[in-house]
Amino acid sequence: MLEQPTVAGAEEISRIRASIDLGNATAVLEFGPATQTKLVTFADAVLAQVRSADSGAIGRELHALLDR
């Protein structure tokens, strides 16, 4: 089940929603790649932190899987 957004999160959702013209297919398509790029950047940063942290045997196994 999804959690309800915080007030700041709800405001951000409203701002993003208002910036997309749902009647314009091009605007909808152009929204996707920028969001995907931000998500990939975030995920890469998280993975970099996990890789650099000492997380024991499980961390070494995960690191070995990610380096393949």
Backbone hydrogen bonds, N-H to C=O, Kabsch-Sander energy under -0.5 kcal/mol:
donor,donor_aa,acceptor,acceptor_aa,energy
10,A,6,T,-2.9
11,E,7,V,-2.2
12,E,8,A,-2.1
13,I,9,G,-2.5
14,S,10,A,-2.3
15,R,11,E,-2.3
16,I,12,E,-2.6
17,R,13,I,-2.8
18,A,14,S,-2.3
19,S,15,R,-1.1
19,S,16,I,-0.5
20,I,16,I,-0.6
20,I,17,R,-1.1
21,D,19,S,-0.5
22,L,20,I,-1.1
24,N,21,D,-2.2
25,A,23,G,-0.7
28,V,24,N,-1.9
29,L,25,A,-2.4
30,E,26,T,-2.5
31,F,27,A,-1.3
32,G,28,V,-1.2
34,A,30,E,-0.8
35,T,31,F,-1.7
36,Q,32,G,-2.7
37,T,33,P,-2.4
38,K,34,A,-1.9
39,L,35,T,-2.2
40,V,36,Q,-2.5
41,T,37,T,-2.3
42,F,38,K,-2.3
43,A,39,L,-2.7
44,D,40,V,-2.7
45,A,41,T,-1.9
46,V,42,F,-2.3
47,L,43,A,-2.7
48,A,44,D,-2.3
49,Q,45,A,-1.8
50,V,46,V,-2.2
51,R,47,L,-2.8
52,S,48,A,-1.8
53,A,49,Q,-1.1
55,S,53,A,-1.0
59,G,55,S,-1.2
60,R,56,G,-2.1
61,E,57,A,-2.1
62,L,58,I,-2.7
63,H,59,G,-2.6
64,A,60,R,-2.3
65,L,61,E,-2.0
66,L,62,L,-2.5
67,D,63,H,-1.7
68,R,65,L,-1.0
